[in-house]
Structures are given as C-alpha cells and as structure tokens.
Amino acid sequence: MTDEALLSWIDRGQLIAALFVAVGVAGEFLLQFAARPINKRIEFARSIEVSKQQEKTANAERELLILKEKIAPRHISDEQRKALIASLKESQDKGLVRVFAQAGDSESFQYAVQIEEILKAAGWLVAPPSLAGIFPSPGDSHVGLLLGVRDPSKPPPHGLALKKAFAGVGIEMLVEHNRRADDTGVELLVNNKPM
C-alpha cells in the first residue's frame, strides 16, 4: 500500500470519526432535549414533596406550641398583676377571701399563692392558701377558678368585685354554691388547670 493510499484511508477514518463525533454531539443534544421535560417533572414533584414536608413541619411546630401552652403552669403576667392590683384597690367592696388550692396539684397551689399575693398587695383580707380535697374528673366543671359563695344568685359584693377584676384581665372565674361559705364570705378555689 502506498503512502497516498494510506493517507486516503486515514482521511476516511478521520471523516468517519468526525461523523461519529457529530452524531454523538447531536445524539447528546437530542437526549438532553428529551430529558429536559422529565427532569422538570421530577424537580416539580420534589418541590411539591418539599412543600408538603415544610407544611407538615409547620403544623407539627404549631401543635407543639399549643401542647406546651396547655401543659405550662398558669401564670399571672406582670401586666395582669398590675391591672388586678389597681382594680382591686379601687374596689369599695373588700372582704375576706379564703383561698384554696386543689389537693395534690402543685401547679394549682403555685397559682393560688400568686393570687393570694395580689389580693394582699391590693389591701384585701386573705387567708393563706389551703388545700381543698376536690378531685374533679375530666370534663368536670370543677376546673379553673371557682368563686364559692353561699348563694350564687346573690354573691357578696366583694365576690362580684373579685370576679370582675379577674375577668378584666382575661381570667375567668365561675361562681358556684359553696355550703362552707357564710353569707359574707367567699372562697376562691384554684382547681386543676383547664385543658
């Protein structure tokens, strides 16, 4: 084989190689073009899944905050304390308040102590918190704050002033018949925290 023939074969080989390169580049371009919508669908599906997971995370965080609030001990804020003391000091109707906390419930007792301190700071007569043996069942109305009076239809004026002052800071108090209360006395029962 002559050099010219050999060069001719080499030129043909280069041409064929260039053709393969061109076919390969064209094939790569066509395959990338064909893969583009598939990749977009996959990315879209992933973004939807990420959004769903972010939403689930946000919901779980909200539920955790709600749960933490439910199980956190009751606390009278400084703002509520100041407003309660001011309102209770202004009241012309001040009388003896006996404070009771739910037996076996340290959270109720601590809340009762806060209330006792507020009543004392407002100049009210208040007996130190004692333990009451009321054991409410779930769903029982004996949760939260109960104002025990002899006759709920005619509570003593200082009982109404107490209820009004607490309602003014967003702390609700039920008024109930309490056979231990005399006509002029009130008992503030600090029961289990409402859930």
MDAnalysis code that builds the backbone (N, CA, C; Angstrom):
import MDAnalysis as mda
import numpy as np

u = mda.Universe.empty(585, n_residues=195, atom_resindex=np.repeat(np.arange(195), 3), trajectory=True)
u.add_TopologyAttr("name", ["N", "CA", "C"] * 195)
u.add_TopologyAttr("resid", np.arange(1, 196))
u.add_TopologyAttr("resname", ["MET", "THR", "ASP", "GLU", "ALA", "LEU", "LEU", "SER", "TRP", "ILE", "ASP", "ARG", "GLY", "GLN", "LEU", "ILE", "ALA", "ALA", "LEU", "PHE", "VAL", "ALA", "VAL", "GLY", "VAL", "ALA", "GLY", "GLU", "PHE", "LEU", "LEU", "GLN", "PHE", "ALA", "ALA", "ARG", "PRO", "ILE", "ASN", "LYS", "ARG", "ILE", "GLU", "PHE", "ALA", "ARG", "SER", "ILE", "GLU", "VAL", "SER", "LYS", "GLN", "GLN", "GLU", "LYS", "THR", "ALA", "ASN", "ALA", "GLU", "ARG", "GLU", "LEU", "LEU", "ILE", "LEU", "LYS", "GLU", "LYS", "ILE", "ALA", "PRO", "ARG", "HIS", "ILE", "SER", "ASP", "GLU", "GLN", "ARG", "LYS", "ALA", "LEU", "ILE", "ALA", "SER", "LEU", "LYS", "GLU", "SER", "GLN", "ASP", "LYS", "GLY", "LEU", "VAL", "ARG", "VAL", "PHE", "ALA", "GLN", "ALA", "GLY", "ASP", "SER", "GLU", "SER", "PHE", "GLN", "TYR", "ALA", "VAL", "GLN", "ILE", "GLU", "GLU", "ILE", "LEU", "LYS", "ALA", "ALA", "GLY", "TRP", "LEU", "VAL", "ALA", "PRO", "PRO", "SER", "LEU", "ALA", "GLY", "ILE", "PHE", "PRO", "SER", "PRO", "GLY", "ASP", "SER", "HIS", "VAL", "GLY", "LEU", "LEU", "LEU", "GLY", "VAL", "ARG", "ASP", "PRO", "SER", "LYS", "PRO", "PRO", "PRO", "HIS", "GLY", "LEU", "ALA", "LEU", "LYS", "LYS", "ALA", "PHE", "ALA", "GLY", "VAL", "GLY", "ILE", "GLU", "MET", "LEU", "VAL", "GLU", "HIS", "ASN", "ARG", "ARG", "ALA", "ASP", "ASP", "THR", "GLY", "VAL", "GLU", "LEU", "LEU", "VAL", "ASN", "ASN", "LYS", "PRO", "MET"])
u.atoms.positions = np.array([
    [0.856, -1.144, 0.000],
    [0.000, 0.000, 0.000],
    [0.912, 1.219, 0.000],
    [0.519, 2.132, -0.801],
    [1.350, 3.321, -0.929],
    [0.986, 4.314, 0.152],
    [1.853, 5.275, 0.305],
    [1.602, 6.320, 1.313],
    [0.337, 7.102, 0.966],
    [0.124, 7.316, -0.301],
    [-1.070, 8.059, -0.705],
    [-2.335, 7.273, -0.370],
    [-2.306, 5.991, -0.574],
    [-3.461, 5.153, -0.248],
    [-3.680, 5.116, 1.257],
    [-2.577, 5.034, 1.987],
    [-2.663, 5.023, 3.455],
    [-3.248, 6.333, 3.972],
    [-2.779, 7.450, 3.407],
    [-3.324, 8.752, 3.809],
    [-4.801, 8.851, 3.453],
    [-5.178, 8.278, 2.356],
    [-6.577, 8.291, 1.949],
    [-7.439, 7.546, 2.970],
    [-6.928, 6.380, 3.420],
    [-7.655, 5.621, 4.456],
    [-7.690, 6.406, 5.764],
    [-6.636, 7.052, 6.103],
    [-6.603, 7.860, 7.341],
    [-7.604, 9.005, 7.229],
    [-7.662, 9.672, 6.072],
    [-8.619, 10.764, 5.870],
    [-10.052, 10.255, 6.002],
    [-10.290, 9.077, 5.410],
    [-11.635, 8.488, 5.526],
    [-11.941, 8.140, 6.987],
    [-10.935, 7.616, 7.674],
    [-11.123, 7.285, 9.099],
    [-11.421, 8.529, 9.924],
    [-10.691, 9.613, 9.600],
    [-10.944, 10.865, 10.311],
    [-12.352, 11.389, 9.993],
    [-12.735, 11.248, 8.752],
    [-14.071, 11.687, 8.349],
    [-15.148, 10.879, 9.073],
    [-14.927, 9.563, 9.153],
    [-15.885, 8.701, 9.848],
    [-15.898, 9.043, 11.341],
    [-14.705, 9.278, 11.912],
    [-14.628, 9.646, 13.332],
    [-15.342, 10.971, 13.573],
    [-15.127, 11.928, 12.639],
    [-15.803, 13.229, 12.765],
    [-17.315, 13.045, 12.660],
    [-17.716, 12.136, 11.776],
    [-19.145, 11.846, 11.622],
    [-19.707, 11.255, 12.921],
    [-18.935, 10.321, 13.517],
    [-19.370, 9.755, 14.801],
    [-19.450, 10.830, 15.890],
    [-18.454, 11.726, 15.856],
    [-18.469, 12.821, 16.844],
    [-19.712, 13.685, 16.624],
    [-19.990, 13.993, 15.373],
    [-21.167, 14.817, 15.063],
    [-22.446, 14.100, 15.473],
    [-22.506, 12.795, 15.162],
    [-23.679, 12.010, 15.561],
    [-23.766, 11.967, 17.088],
    [-22.621, 11.797, 17.750],
    [-22.605, 11.754, 19.221],
    [-23.060, 13.066, 19.831],
    [-22.542, 14.194, 19.289],
    [-22.954, 15.518, 19.793],
    [-24.438, 15.722, 19.531],
    [-24.880, 15.383, 18.326],
    [-26.302, 15.533, 18.004],
    [-27.144, 14.626, 18.898],
    [-26.661, 13.413, 19.110],
    [-27.387, 12.490, 19.984],
    [-27.434, 13.014, 21.421],
    [-26.300, 13.545, 21.869],
    [-26.265, 14.097, 23.229],
    [-27.238, 15.267, 23.343],
    [-27.241, 16.145, 22.321],
    [-28.149, 17.286, 22.312],
    [-29.605, 16.821, 22.314],
    [-29.937, 15.844, 21.464],
    [-31.311, 15.345, 21.385],
    [-31.734, 14.661, 22.691],
    [-30.820, 13.895, 23.288],
    [-31.154, 13.218, 24.548],
    [-31.328, 14.220, 25.685],
    [-30.491, 15.268, 25.693],
    [-30.669, 16.314, 26.715],
    [-32.007, 17.012, 26.518],
    [-32.337, 17.280, 25.250],
    [-33.614, 17.917, 24.936],
    [-34.777, 17.038, 25.391],
    [-34.664, 15.732, 25.147],
    [-35.725, 14.793, 25.546],
    [-35.786, 14.650, 27.065],
    [-34.640, 14.770, 27.751],
    [-34.595, 14.595, 29.207],
    [-35.095, 15.836, 29.954],
    [-35.046, 17.002, 29.303],
    [-35.415, 18.251, 29.964],
    [-36.824, 18.204, 30.584],
    [-37.875, 17.809, 29.851],
    [-39.209, 17.774, 30.471],
    [-39.302, 16.742, 31.596],
    [-38.575, 15.645, 31.451],
    [-38.592, 14.617, 32.504],
    [-37.944, 15.176, 33.768],
    [-36.801, 15.854, 33.590],
    [-36.137, 16.472, 34.745],
    [-37.028, 17.516, 35.402],
    [-37.737, 18.299, 34.566],
    [-38.644, 19.313, 35.134],
    [-39.757, 18.663, 35.942],
    [-40.311, 17.550, 35.433],
    [-41.362, 16.848, 36.176],
    [-40.821, 16.319, 37.499],
    [-39.614, 15.764, 37.458],
    [-39.005, 15.242, 38.687],
    [-38.762, 16.374, 39.681],
    [-38.210, 17.507, 39.198],
    [-37.960, 18.660, 40.077],
    [-39.264, 19.198, 40.643],
    [-40.310, 19.253, 39.805],
    [-41.605, 19.737, 40.267],
    [-42.170, 18.815, 41.353],
    [-42.066, 17.505, 41.111],
    [-42.553, 16.539, 42.109],
    [-41.768, 16.678, 43.413],
    [-40.458, 16.879, 43.313],
    [-39.644, 17.067, 44.514],
    [-40.035, 18.343, 45.245],
    [-40.264, 19.422, 44.479],
    [-40.636, 20.689, 45.129],
    [-41.987, 20.562, 45.833],
    [-42.911, 19.810, 45.232],
    [-44.210, 19.580, 45.884],
    [-43.999, 18.789, 47.169],
    [-43.160, 17.767, 47.108],
    [-42.880, 16.948, 48.304],
    [-42.216, 17.786, 49.383],
    [-41.279, 18.647, 48.994],
    [-40.617, 19.536, 49.963],
    [-41.641, 20.476, 50.586],
    [-42.540, 21.024, 49.772],
    [-43.590, 21.914, 50.286],
    [-44.486, 21.188, 51.284],
    [-44.848, 19.945, 50.935],
    [-45.687, 19.157, 51.842],
    [-44.956, 18.905, 53.160],
    [-43.674, 18.570, 53.068],
    [-42.898, 18.321, 54.292],
    [-42.754, 19.599, 55.116],
    [-42.567, 20.745, 54.455],
    [-42.476, 22.020, 55.179],
    [-43.797, 22.337, 55.866],
    [-44.900, 22.059, 55.189],
    [-46.213, 22.295, 55.784],
    [-46.439, 21.380, 56.989],
    [-46.040, 20.096, 56.838],
    [-46.165, 19.167, 57.969],
    [-45.316, 19.628, 59.144],
    [-44.118, 20.108, 58.860],
    [-43.228, 20.602, 59.914],
    [-43.847, 21.809, 60.607],
    [-44.379, 22.735, 59.822],
    [-45.010, 23.927, 60.402],
    [-46.205, 23.540, 61.266],
    [-47.022, 22.586, 60.784],
    [-48.172, 22.126, 61.576],
    [-47.721, 21.459, 62.864],
    [-46.691, 20.649, 62.770],
    [-46.177, 19.975, 63.969],
    [-45.635, 20.992, 64.976],
    [-44.970, 22.029, 64.480],
    [-44.455, 23.065, 65.381],
    [-45.601, 23.813, 66.047],
    [-46.667, 24.119, 65.280],
    [-47.842, 24.791, 65.867],
    [-48.489, 23.911, 66.934],
    [-48.640, 22.624, 66.620],
    [-49.243, 21.704, 67.586],
    [-48.387, 21.575, 68.832],
    [-47.082, 21.595, 68.666],
    [-46.178, 21.530, 69.815],
    [-46.325, 22.773, 70.686],
    [-46.437, 23.940, 70.057],
    [-46.638, 25.170, 70.832],
    [-47.953, 25.129, 71.604],
    [-49.003, 24.641, 70.953],
    [-50.304, 24.529, 71.617],
    [-50.207, 23.572, 72.797],
    [-49.532, 22.453, 72.591],
    [-49.360, 21.479, 73.668],
    [-48.553, 22.077, 74.818],
    [-47.489, 22.793, 74.484],
    [-46.672, 23.437, 75.533],
    [-47.505, 24.432, 76.340],
    [-48.358, 25.197, 75.635],
    [-49.229, 26.149, 76.331],
    [-50.209, 25.419, 77.244],
    [-50.731, 24.292, 76.760],
    [-51.701, 23.539, 77.561],
    [-51.083, 22.984, 78.834],
    [-49.842, 22.525, 78.737],
    [-49.236, 21.892, 79.910],
    [-48.414, 22.863, 80.751],
    [-48.182, 24.072, 80.228],
    [-47.413, 25.059, 81.001],
    [-48.226, 25.494, 82.222],
    [-47.559, 25.754, 83.329],
    [-48.280, 26.216, 84.517],
    [-48.949, 27.570, 84.251],
    [-50.079, 27.769, 84.891],
    [-50.729, 29.074, 84.795],
    [-49.833, 30.109, 85.461],
    [-49.877, 31.299, 84.929],
    [-49.039, 32.362, 85.459],
    [-49.751, 33.686, 85.228],
    [-49.756, 34.502, 86.229],
    [-50.327, 35.840, 86.089],
    [-49.167, 36.755, 85.696],
    [-49.274, 37.343, 84.510],
    [-48.191, 38.185, 83.991],
    [-48.058, 39.460, 84.823],
    [-46.943, 40.136, 84.673],
    [-46.731, 41.396, 85.388],
    [-47.804, 42.409, 85.014],
    [-48.150, 42.437, 83.736],
    [-49.187, 43.361, 83.273],
    [-50.537, 43.036, 83.928],
    [-50.897, 41.752, 83.948],
    [-52.151, 41.340, 84.588],
    [-52.107, 41.657, 86.084],
    [-50.970, 41.397, 86.706],
    [-50.811, 41.637, 88.152],
    [-51.054, 43.104, 88.474],
    [-50.416, 43.995, 87.719],
    [-50.576, 45.438, 87.947],
    [-52.038, 45.848, 87.765],
    [-52.672, 45.356, 86.702],
    [-54.071, 45.702, 86.435],
    [-54.984, 45.158, 87.529],
    [-54.729, 43.928, 87.988],
    [-55.542, 43.345, 89.064],
    [-55.399, 44.143, 90.351],
    [-54.181, 44.460, 90.726],
    [-53.957, 45.213, 91.970],
    [-54.654, 46.568, 91.891],
    [-54.516, 47.259, 90.754],
    [-55.158, 48.568, 90.593],
    [-56.676, 48.440, 90.700],
    [-57.246, 47.460, 90.006],
    [-58.700, 47.274, 90.023],
    [-59.191, 46.892, 91.415],
    [-58.490, 45.984, 92.072],
    [-58.916, 45.530, 93.399],
    [-58.729, 46.613, 94.457],
    [-57.705, 47.453, 94.317],
    [-57.506, 48.571, 95.258],
    [-58.645, 49.572, 95.155],
    [-59.104, 49.823, 93.924],
    [-60.180, 50.786, 93.690],
    [-61.514, 50.325, 94.266],
    [-61.681, 49.032, 94.410],
    [-62.961, 48.485, 94.847],
    [-63.292, 48.942, 96.268],
    [-64.530, 49.407, 96.440],
    [-65.015, 49.776, 97.775],
    [-65.447, 48.530, 98.540],
    [-65.685, 47.462, 97.802],
    [-66.164, 46.220, 98.405],
    [-64.987, 45.267, 98.606],
    [-64.432, 45.291, 99.791],
    [-63.339, 44.375, 100.115],
    [-63.788, 43.543, 101.301],
    [-63.528, 42.281, 101.221],
    [-63.896, 41.387, 102.309],
    [-62.935, 40.221, 102.361],
    [-63.179, 39.346, 103.295],
    [-62.310, 38.190, 103.474],
    [-62.460, 37.222, 102.300],
    [-61.321, 36.796, 101.790],
    [-61.290, 35.783, 100.735],
    [-60.439, 34.634, 101.254],
    [-61.050, 33.455, 101.304],
    [-60.292, 32.263, 101.671],
    [-59.894, 31.560, 100.378],
    [-58.591, 31.348, 100.234],
    [-58.068, 30.762, 99.002],
    [-57.743, 29.294, 99.245],
    [-58.240, 28.458, 98.349],
    [-57.976, 27.018, 98.423],
    [-57.358, 26.564, 97.109],
    [-56.419, 25.641, 97.202],
    [-55.803, 25.056, 96.010],
    [-56.164, 23.577, 95.958],
    [-56.194, 23.068, 94.761],
    [-56.504, 21.652, 94.536],
    [-55.465, 20.769, 95.228],
    [-55.914, 19.906, 96.081],
    [-55.000, 18.989, 96.775],
    [-54.283, 18.107, 95.765],
    [-53.003, 17.933, 95.953],
    [-52.215, 17.068, 95.084],
    [-51.817, 17.700, 93.767],
    [-52.042, 18.998, 93.610],
    [-51.726, 19.679, 92.358],
    [-50.841, 20.887, 92.664],
    [-49.545, 20.713, 92.504],
    [-48.620, 21.803, 92.847],
    [-48.823, 23.022, 91.950],
    [-49.245, 22.814, 90.708],
    [-49.497, 23.938, 89.811],
    [-50.627, 24.798, 90.363],
    [-51.692, 24.165, 90.841],
    [-52.814, 24.917, 91.426],
    [-52.360, 25.685, 92.661],
    [-51.525, 25.054, 93.471],
    [-51.059, 25.709, 94.695],
    [-50.204, 26.932, 94.351],
    [-49.315, 26.808, 93.382],
    [-48.465, 27.945, 92.997],
    [-49.316, 29.094, 92.439],
    [-50.339, 28.754, 91.686],
    [-51.239, 29.774, 91.137],
    [-52.018, 30.442, 92.276],
    [-52.441, 29.645, 93.269],
    [-53.153, 30.189, 94.431],
    [-52.257, 31.159, 95.204],
    [-50.985, 30.838, 95.324],
    [-50.044, 31.724, 96.025],
    [-49.921, 33.048, 95.272],
    [-49.858, 33.002, 93.945],
    [-49.807, 34.247, 93.151],
    [-51.048, 35.105, 93.411],
    [-52.203, 34.450, 93.442],
    [-53.463, 35.176, 93.668],
    [-53.481, 35.770, 95.067],
    [-53.053, 34.994, 96.061],
    [-53.002, 35.495, 97.437],
    [-52.120, 36.743, 97.515],
    [-50.953, 36.711, 96.885],
    [-50.040, 37.861, 96.905],
    [-50.677, 39.094, 96.274],
    [-51.430, 38.896, 95.189],
    [-52.108, 40.017, 94.523],
    [-53.181, 40.600, 95.438],
    [-53.979, 39.722, 96.056],
    [-55.030, 40.212, 96.955],
    [-54.429, 40.994, 98.118],
    [-53.348, 40.484, 98.694],
    [-52.690, 41.196, 99.798],
    [-52.149, 42.542, 99.330],
    [-51.519, 42.570, 98.158],
    [-50.959, 43.821, 97.626],
    [-52.053, 44.850, 97.357],
    [-53.275, 44.380, 97.097],
    [-54.402, 45.291, 96.858],
    [-55.107, 45.677, 98.147],
    [-54.625, 45.173, 99.287],
    [-55.211, 45.545, 100.575],
    [-56.421, 44.721, 100.976],
    [-56.605, 43.572, 100.408],
    [-57.730, 42.720, 100.756],
    [-57.351, 41.794, 101.899],
    [-58.347, 41.389, 102.673],
    [-58.139, 40.374, 103.703],
    [-58.129, 39.024, 103.005],
    [-57.076, 38.272, 103.215],
    [-56.976, 36.992, 102.534],
    [-56.311, 35.978, 103.448],
    [-56.897, 34.806, 103.488],
    [-56.308, 33.712, 104.259],
    [-55.303, 33.011, 103.362],
    [-54.171, 32.563, 103.921],
    [-53.183, 31.862, 103.087],
    [-53.820, 30.634, 102.418],
    [-53.315, 30.279, 101.261],
    [-53.900, 29.141, 100.543],
    [-53.858, 27.859, 101.375],
    [-54.979, 27.172, 101.358],
    [-55.087, 25.853, 101.978],
    [-55.358, 24.856, 100.859],
    [-55.269, 23.587, 101.200],
    [-55.545, 22.563, 100.204],
    [-56.993, 22.105, 100.318],
    [-57.637, 21.965, 99.167],
    [-59.026, 21.502, 99.129],
    [-59.037, 20.100, 98.543],
    [-59.902, 19.275, 99.057],
    [-59.971, 17.887, 98.607],
    [-60.973, 17.648, 97.511],
    [-61.014, 18.530, 96.533],
    [-61.916, 18.340, 95.390],
    [-61.118, 17.646, 94.307],
    [-61.608, 16.521, 93.866],
    [-60.895, 15.777, 92.830],
    [-61.784, 15.669, 91.600],
    [-61.707, 16.677, 90.719],
    [-62.567, 16.656, 89.536],
    [-62.144, 15.579, 88.539],
    [-63.120, 15.132, 87.809],
    [-62.823, 14.183, 86.728],
    [-62.746, 14.981, 85.427],
    [-62.127, 14.418, 84.389],
    [-62.041, 15.144, 83.115],
    [-63.430, 15.553, 82.624],
    [-63.542, 16.787, 82.181],
    [-64.818, 17.300, 81.707],
    [-65.679, 17.876, 82.808],
    [-65.273, 17.713, 84.062],
    [-65.984, 18.250, 85.207],
    [-65.857, 19.764, 85.192],
    [-66.870, 20.464, 85.701],
    [-66.816, 21.926, 85.734],
    [-65.869, 22.426, 86.822],
    [-65.399, 21.553, 87.686],
    [-64.513, 21.968, 88.776],
    [-63.070, 22.070, 88.301],
    [-62.853, 22.895, 87.295],
    [-61.516, 23.205, 86.835],
    [-61.406, 24.721, 86.747],
    [-60.186, 25.213, 86.777],
    [-60.006, 26.659, 86.710],
    [-60.287, 27.298, 88.056],
    [-60.752, 28.541, 88.007],
    [-61.057, 29.281, 89.229],
    [-62.551, 29.242, 89.511],
    [-62.882, 28.900, 90.751],
    [-64.279, 28.868, 91.182],
    [-64.435, 29.784, 92.380],
    [-65.434, 30.628, 92.318],
    [-65.741, 31.511, 93.435],
    [-66.897, 30.870, 94.187],
    [-66.594, 30.333, 95.354],
    [-67.614, 29.660, 96.140],
    [-68.309, 30.634, 97.084],
    [-69.632, 30.725, 96.961],
    [-70.437, 31.620, 97.805],
    [-71.652, 30.844, 98.320],
    [-72.260, 31.362, 99.378],
    [-73.443, 30.709, 99.944],
    [-74.582, 30.668, 98.929],
    [-74.863, 31.815, 98.300],
    [-75.975, 31.904, 97.351],
    [-75.467, 32.520, 96.042],
    [-75.255, 31.692, 95.003],
    [-74.730, 32.221, 93.736],
    [-75.622, 33.289, 93.092],
    [-76.912, 33.309, 93.423],
    [-77.791, 34.334, 92.857],
    [-77.595, 35.681, 93.545],
    [-77.004, 35.662, 94.755],
    [-76.719, 36.910, 95.481],
    [-75.325, 36.840, 96.114],
    [-74.276, 36.830, 95.282],
    [-72.937, 36.756, 95.858],
    [-72.600, 38.047, 96.611],
    [-71.768, 37.964, 97.637],
    [-71.361, 39.170, 98.349],
    [-70.704, 40.161, 97.381],
    [-70.846, 41.463, 97.649],
    [-70.286, 42.478, 96.746],
    [-68.793, 42.291, 96.473],
    [-68.030, 41.903, 97.498],
    [-66.597, 41.750, 97.236],
    [-66.312, 40.521, 96.360],
    [-67.220, 39.557, 96.359],
    [-67.085, 38.416, 95.450],
    [-67.272, 38.850, 94.006],
    [-68.284, 39.717, 93.785],
    [-68.509, 40.244, 92.435],
    [-67.346, 41.116, 91.983],
    [-66.803, 41.935, 92.908],
    [-65.658, 42.786, 92.568],
    [-64.451, 41.927, 92.187],
    [-64.265, 40.833, 92.903],
    [-63.157, 39.920, 92.624],
    [-63.319, 39.294, 91.233],
    [-64.518, 38.803, 90.962],
    [-64.800, 38.185, 89.658],
    [-64.601, 39.189, 88.527],
    [-65.086, 40.411, 88.711],
    [-64.981, 41.454, 87.686],
    [-63.520, 41.824, 87.433],
    [-62.728, 41.967, 88.492],
    [-61.320, 42.332, 88.334],
    [-60.568, 41.260, 87.547],
    [-60.804, 40.001, 87.862],
    [-60.115, 38.916, 87.164],
    [-60.584, 38.818, 85.709],
    [-61.888, 39.003, 85.485],
    [-62.408, 38.980, 84.113],
    [-61.789, 40.112, 83.294],
    [-61.510, 41.237, 83.948],
    [-60.911, 42.387, 83.272],
    [-59.519, 42.114, 82.717],
    [-58.835, 41.106, 83.244],
    [-57.501, 40.753, 82.723],
    [-57.543, 39.417, 81.972],
    [-58.757, 38.954, 81.655],
    [-58.887, 37.745, 80.843],
    [-58.847, 36.439, 81.619],
    [-59.030, 36.509, 82.930],
    [-59.035, 35.283, 83.743],
    [-60.458, 35.052, 84.214],
    [-61.072, 34.018, 83.680],
    [-62.471, 33.732, 84.001],
    [-62.587, 32.987, 85.324],
    [-63.715, 33.205, 85.965],
    [-63.978, 32.614, 87.272],
    [-65.467, 32.249, 87.323],
    [-65.766, 30.999, 87.615],
    [-67.156, 30.579, 87.760],
    [-67.627, 30.844, 89.185],
    [-68.905, 31.173, 89.343],
    [-69.487, 31.359, 90.673],
    [-70.340, 30.143, 90.958],
    [-70.096, 29.509, 92.122],
    [-70.823, 28.297, 92.492],
    [-71.257, 28.347, 93.948],
    [-72.267, 27.553, 94.220],
    [-72.704, 27.391, 95.615],
    [-71.616, 26.650, 96.389],
    [-71.339, 27.166, 97.581],
    [-70.378, 26.510, 98.463],
    [-70.991, 26.497, 99.853],
    [-71.318, 25.331, 100.340],
    [-72.015, 25.220, 101.626],
    [-71.158, 25.691, 102.796],
    [-69.819, 25.715, 102.632],
    [-68.946, 26.164, 103.724],
    [-68.925, 27.675, 103.860],
    [-69.270, 28.390, 102.774],
    [-69.199, 29.853, 102.793],
    [-70.346, 30.420, 103.619],
    [-70.037, 31.473, 104.404],
    [-71.119, 32.156, 105.115],
    [-71.680, 33.237, 104.196],
    [-72.650, 34.000, 104.708],
    [-73.326, 34.986, 103.856],
    [-72.402, 36.099, 103.380],
    [-71.346, 36.379, 104.108],
    [-70.469, 37.479, 103.716],
    [-69.124, 37.007, 103.178],
    [-68.832, 35.730, 103.278],
    [-67.518, 35.245, 102.867],
    [-67.516, 34.656, 101.476],
    [-66.328, 34.610, 100.921],
    [-66.152, 33.938, 99.640],
    [-64.933, 33.034, 99.728],
    [-65.016, 31.963, 99.000],
    [-63.878, 31.060, 98.894],
    [-63.479, 30.999, 97.435],
    [-62.193, 31.234, 97.210],
    [-61.664, 31.143, 95.857],
    [-60.963, 29.804, 95.739],
    [-61.549, 28.918, 94.941],
    [-60.999, 27.577, 94.741],
    [-60.168, 27.559, 93.464],
    [-58.880, 27.286, 93.624],
    [-57.981, 27.208, 92.472],
    [-57.842, 25.721, 92.141],
    [-58.600, 25.308, 91.144],
    [-58.637, 23.891, 90.766],
    [-57.656, 23.603, 89.637],
    [-57.718, 22.378, 89.157],
    [-56.852, 21.973, 88.054],
    [-56.954, 22.962, 86.896],
    [-55.858, 23.067, 86.175],
    [-55.823, 23.931, 85.005],
    [-56.754, 23.378, 83.941],
    [-57.632, 24.224, 83.386],
    [-58.492, 23.745, 82.297],
    [-57.652, 23.372, 81.083],
    [-58.009, 22.305, 80.416],
    [-57.246, 21.876, 79.224],
    [-58.018, 22.179, 77.993],
])
